[in-house]
Amino acid sequence: MATATEWIQGARLRTLPAALAPVLIGTGAALREGATLGVSVPRGLLAAGVAVALQVGVNYANDYSDGVRGTDDVRAGPMRLTATGKAAPGTVKRAAFASFAVAAALGLGLVAVSGTWWLLAVGALAVLAAWYYTGGARPYGYLGLGEVFVFVFFGLVATLGTTWTQSYTLPPTAWLGASGVGLLSCAILMANNLRDIPTDTLSGKRTLAVRLGERRARRAYVALVWTALALGGLCAFWAPTAVLFMAVLIPAALRLSTRALSTAQGRDLIPLLSGTGLLVLVYGIFLTIALIPPATF
């Protein structure tokens, strides 16, 4: 039976910044626009709760689906509950669906207080996409489409959904921030899959990194990071300090790019994954601060 610490490890807390950063940016964009509803802490917390619960659900779902397929039998990454036998597959599956249920409940609360009932359909699509990423007969994550899911749901949907429930508008800053944080979330996935290219290739998991090959996957990671910084900098047309905050992130982006382009393999790439997760969080915080109008402080 898995311990509480092992369940926390299975939740993969290093990926949670990818869930929180879009909510921060979406709230900042709403404040910049002048929130029709008045930006509220409860709505922000509900949006954050939805994003975090969905991310945890995805992580447990991947743990279960990859584990029962044997994809994780040999891996260099963090501990997996199913593959190691720490928890029964059915238990991990129930944990995934429990997380999705929490996300659904919080999402229902968010649409109720904001009156945006059509977002229920978007939420349902997010849960289905989360499960079928590695679940089902033909998981699209095994076809190299994982980055599409991440960009759409942990970039566009999470950020724009947060802004819409606060301001009923989707300003350019929200779109730029959503695209930027979505690309950085894709960089997290690329870093993870770059590390797993040898084992994924053997197990038939054709991630985008596998399809690109190691050299091009490393270059793709670098392109994702720097394009995200460029998009954040473009917010300076509406929020002048954005370009300064993005400039502060350049040294970190350089360090991560250097590691990505190095010959590091396997476990030596784990710092790339954790470093990218930290970059996503700091990117979200910095861009949010830049977007908040000075009069708000």
C-alpha positions as CSV (number, residue, x, y, z in Angstrom):
1,M,0.0,0.0,0.0
2,A,1.4,3.4,-1.0
3,T,2.2,5.9,1.8
4,A,0.9,9.4,1.8
5,T,4.3,10.6,0.7
6,E,4.2,8.3,-2.3
7,W,0.8,9.5,-3.3
8,I,2.1,13.1,-3.1
9,Q,5.0,12.0,-5.3
10,G,2.5,10.4,-7.7
11,A,0.7,13.7,-7.9
12,R,3.9,15.2,-9.4
13,L,3.8,18.5,-7.6
14,R,6.5,19.9,-9.9
15,T,3.9,20.1,-12.7
16,L,1.5,22.2,-10.6
17,P,3.0,25.6,-11.6
18,A,1.7,24.9,-15.1
19,A,-1.8,24.9,-13.5
20,L,-1.4,28.0,-11.4
21,A,0.4,30.3,-13.8
22,P,-2.5,30.6,-16.3
23,V,-4.9,31.6,-13.6
24,L,-2.6,34.3,-12.4
25,I,-2.1,35.7,-15.9
26,G,-5.8,35.5,-16.6
27,T,-6.6,37.5,-13.5
28,G,-4.0,40.1,-14.3
29,A,-5.4,40.5,-17.8
30,A,-8.9,40.9,-16.3
31,L,-7.6,43.6,-13.9
32,R,-5.9,45.4,-16.8
33,E,-9.1,45.3,-18.8
34,G,-11.2,46.5,-15.8
35,A,-13.1,43.5,-14.6
36,T,-16.9,43.9,-15.2
37,L,-17.6,41.6,-12.3
38,G,-15.0,43.0,-10.1
39,V,-12.0,40.7,-9.6
40,S,-12.7,38.5,-6.6
41,V,-10.6,36.2,-4.5
42,P,-13.2,33.5,-4.4
43,R,-13.5,33.3,-8.2
44,G,-9.7,33.3,-8.5
45,L,-9.4,30.5,-5.9
46,L,-12.1,28.5,-7.7
47,A,-10.3,28.8,-11.0
48,A,-7.0,27.8,-9.4
49,G,-8.7,24.8,-7.7
50,V,-10.1,23.6,-11.0
51,A,-6.7,23.9,-12.7
52,V,-4.8,22.1,-9.9
53,A,-7.3,19.3,-9.6
54,L,-7.3,18.8,-13.3
55,Q,-3.5,18.7,-13.4
56,V,-3.4,16.1,-10.5
57,G,-6.1,14.1,-12.3
58,V,-4.0,14.1,-15.5
59,N,-0.9,12.9,-13.5
60,Y,-2.8,10.1,-11.8
61,A,-4.5,9.1,-15.1
62,N,-1.1,9.0,-16.8
63,D,0.3,6.9,-14.0
64,Y,-2.5,4.4,-14.3
65,S,-2.7,4.2,-18.1
66,D,1.1,4.1,-18.7
67,G,1.5,1.6,-15.8
68,V,-1.1,-0.9,-17.1
69,R,0.4,-0.7,-20.6
70,G,3.9,-1.3,-19.3
71,T,5.2,2.0,-20.6
72,D,6.7,2.9,-17.2
73,D,8.3,-0.5,-16.4
74,V,11.7,1.1,-17.1
75,R,11.9,4.9,-16.6
76,A,14.4,7.5,-15.4
77,G,11.8,9.9,-14.1
78,P,9.9,10.3,-10.8
79,M,8.4,7.3,-9.0
80,R,5.1,6.0,-10.5
81,L,2.6,4.3,-8.3
82,T,1.2,1.7,-10.8
83,A,4.4,0.6,-12.4
84,T,6.2,0.2,-9.1
85,G,3.3,-1.7,-7.6
86,K,3.1,0.8,-4.7
87,A,-0.6,1.1,-5.4
88,A,-3.1,-1.2,-7.2
89,P,-4.0,0.1,-10.7
90,G,-7.7,0.4,-9.8
91,T,-6.8,2.5,-6.8
92,V,-4.8,4.9,-9.0
93,K,-7.6,5.1,-11.5
94,R,-10.1,6.0,-8.8
95,A,-7.7,8.7,-7.6
96,A,-7.6,10.1,-11.1
97,F,-11.4,10.2,-11.3
98,A,-11.7,11.6,-7.8
99,S,-9.5,14.5,-8.9
100,F,-11.6,15.0,-12.0
101,A,-14.7,15.1,-9.8
102,V,-13.1,17.7,-7.6
103,A,-12.3,19.8,-10.7
104,A,-15.8,19.4,-12.0
105,A,-17.4,20.4,-8.6
106,L,-15.2,23.5,-8.4
107,G,-15.8,24.3,-12.0
108,L,-19.6,24.1,-11.4
109,G,-19.2,26.6,-8.5
110,L,-17.2,28.9,-10.7
111,V,-19.7,29.0,-13.6
112,A,-22.5,29.4,-11.0
113,V,-21.0,32.6,-9.4
114,S,-20.0,34.0,-12.8
115,G,-23.0,33.0,-14.8
116,T,-20.9,31.6,-17.6
117,W,-22.8,28.3,-17.9
118,W,-21.5,27.5,-21.4
119,L,-18.1,26.9,-19.8
120,L,-19.5,23.6,-18.5
121,A,-19.1,22.2,-22.0
122,V,-15.5,23.4,-22.1
123,G,-14.9,21.8,-18.7
124,A,-16.3,18.5,-19.8
125,L,-14.0,18.5,-22.9
126,A,-11.1,19.2,-20.6
127,V,-11.8,16.2,-18.4
128,L,-12.3,13.9,-21.5
129,A,-9.1,15.2,-23.0
130,A,-7.2,14.6,-19.7
131,W,-8.3,11.0,-19.6
132,Y,-7.8,10.1,-23.2
133,Y,-4.3,11.7,-23.3
134,T,-2.9,8.3,-22.3
135,G,-6.2,6.4,-21.7
136,G,-8.5,4.5,-24.0
137,A,-7.8,2.3,-26.9
138,R,-6.0,5.0,-29.0
139,P,-4.5,7.6,-26.6
140,Y,-3.5,10.7,-28.5
141,G,-0.5,11.3,-26.2
142,Y,1.0,8.2,-27.9
143,L,0.5,9.8,-31.3
144,G,2.5,12.9,-30.6
145,L,-0.4,15.1,-29.9
146,G,0.2,15.7,-26.2
147,E,1.5,19.2,-26.7
148,V,-1.8,20.2,-28.4
149,F,-3.8,19.2,-25.3
150,V,-1.4,21.1,-23.0
151,F,-1.4,24.2,-25.1
152,V,-5.2,24.3,-25.5
153,F,-6.2,23.4,-22.0
154,F,-3.3,24.5,-19.8
155,G,-2.7,27.6,-21.9
156,L,-5.7,29.0,-23.8
157,V,-8.6,27.5,-21.8
158,A,-7.2,28.1,-18.3
159,T,-6.0,31.6,-18.9
160,L,-8.9,32.9,-21.1
161,G,-11.5,31.1,-19.0
162,T,-10.2,32.9,-15.9
163,T,-10.2,36.3,-17.7
164,W,-13.7,35.7,-19.1
165,T,-15.2,34.8,-15.7
166,Q,-13.8,38.0,-14.3
167,S,-14.3,40.5,-17.0
168,Y,-16.5,39.0,-19.8
169,T,-13.8,40.1,-22.2
170,L,-10.8,38.5,-23.9
171,P,-8.3,41.3,-24.4
172,P,-5.0,40.9,-26.4
173,T,-3.0,40.6,-23.2
174,A,-5.0,37.6,-22.2
175,W,-4.4,35.9,-25.6
176,L,-0.7,36.7,-25.5
177,G,-0.3,35.5,-21.9
178,A,-2.4,32.4,-22.6
179,S,-0.2,31.5,-25.6
180,G,3.0,32.2,-23.8
181,V,2.2,30.2,-20.7
182,G,0.8,27.4,-23.0
183,L,4.1,27.2,-24.8
184,L,6.0,27.0,-21.6
185,S,3.7,24.2,-20.4
186,C,4.5,22.5,-23.7
187,A,8.2,23.0,-22.8
188,I,7.6,21.1,-19.5
189,L,6.1,18.2,-21.5
190,M,8.9,18.3,-24.0
191,A,11.5,18.2,-21.3
192,N,9.7,15.3,-19.7
193,N,9.5,13.4,-23.0
194,L,13.0,14.3,-24.1
195,R,14.2,12.4,-21.0
196,D,12.0,9.4,-21.8
197,I,12.8,9.1,-25.5
198,P,14.8,5.8,-25.2
199,T,12.1,4.1,-23.1
200,D,9.1,5.6,-24.9
201,T,10.6,4.4,-28.2
202,L,10.9,0.8,-26.9
203,S,7.4,0.8,-25.6
204,G,5.8,2.3,-28.7
205,K,4.9,5.6,-27.2
206,R,5.3,8.0,-30.1
207,T,5.4,11.3,-28.3
208,L,6.3,14.4,-30.2
209,A,9.9,14.2,-28.8
210,V,10.1,10.6,-30.2
211,R,8.8,11.7,-33.5
212,L,11.1,14.6,-33.8
213,G,14.2,12.7,-32.6
214,E,16.5,13.8,-29.8
215,R,18.3,16.7,-31.6
216,R,15.2,18.3,-33.0
217,A,13.3,17.8,-29.7
218,R,16.0,19.7,-27.9
219,R,15.8,22.5,-30.4
220,A,12.0,22.5,-30.1
221,Y,12.2,22.9,-26.4
222,V,14.4,26.0,-26.8
223,A,12.0,27.4,-29.4
224,L,9.1,27.0,-27.0
225,V,10.8,28.8,-24.2
226,W,12.0,31.8,-26.2
227,T,8.8,32.2,-28.1
228,A,6.9,32.3,-24.8
229,L,9.2,35.1,-23.5
230,A,8.7,37.0,-26.8
231,L,4.9,36.8,-26.4
232,G,5.1,38.0,-22.9
233,G,7.3,40.9,-24.0
234,L,4.6,41.9,-26.6
235,C,2.3,42.6,-23.7
236,A,4.3,45.8,-23.3
237,F,2.1,47.4,-25.9
238,W,-0.6,47.5,-23.2
239,A,1.5,47.0,-20.1
240,P,4.9,48.7,-20.6
241,T,6.7,46.9,-17.7
242,A,6.1,43.5,-19.3
243,V,9.2,43.7,-21.4
244,L,11.3,44.4,-18.3
245,F,10.0,41.5,-16.5
246,M,10.6,39.2,-19.4
247,A,14.1,40.5,-19.7
248,V,14.7,39.4,-16.1
249,L,13.9,35.9,-17.1
250,I,16.5,35.8,-19.9
251,P,19.3,34.4,-17.7
252,A,17.1,31.5,-16.6
253,A,16.0,30.8,-20.1
254,L,19.6,30.8,-21.2
255,R,20.6,28.3,-18.5
256,L,17.7,26.0,-19.4
257,S,18.4,26.2,-23.1
258,T,22.1,25.4,-22.5
259,R,21.1,22.3,-20.6
260,A,18.5,21.3,-23.2
261,L,21.1,21.5,-26.0
262,S,23.7,19.7,-24.0
263,T,24.4,15.9,-24.1
264,A,22.6,15.3,-20.8
265,Q,20.5,12.1,-20.8
266,G,18.1,10.3,-18.5
267,R,18.2,11.5,-14.9
268,D,20.5,14.3,-15.8
269,L,17.6,15.9,-17.6
270,I,15.4,16.0,-14.4
271,P,16.7,19.4,-13.5
272,L,15.6,20.7,-16.9
273,L,12.0,19.5,-16.0
274,S,12.0,21.1,-12.5
275,G,13.7,24.3,-13.8
276,T,11.1,24.7,-16.5
277,G,8.3,24.2,-14.0
278,L,9.8,27.0,-11.9
279,L,10.2,29.2,-15.0
280,V,6.5,28.8,-15.7
281,L,5.5,29.9,-12.2
282,V,7.8,32.9,-12.2
283,Y,6.7,33.8,-15.7
284,G,3.1,33.7,-14.5
285,I,3.9,35.9,-11.5
286,F,6.0,38.4,-13.4
287,L,3.5,38.8,-16.2
288,T,0.6,39.1,-13.8
289,I,2.4,41.9,-11.9
290,A,3.1,43.7,-15.2
291,L,-0.5,43.4,-16.2
292,I,-2.0,44.8,-13.0
293,P,-2.7,48.5,-13.4
294,P,-0.6,50.7,-11.1
295,A,-3.7,52.2,-9.6
296,T,-4.6,48.8,-8.2
297,F,-1.7,48.7,-5.8
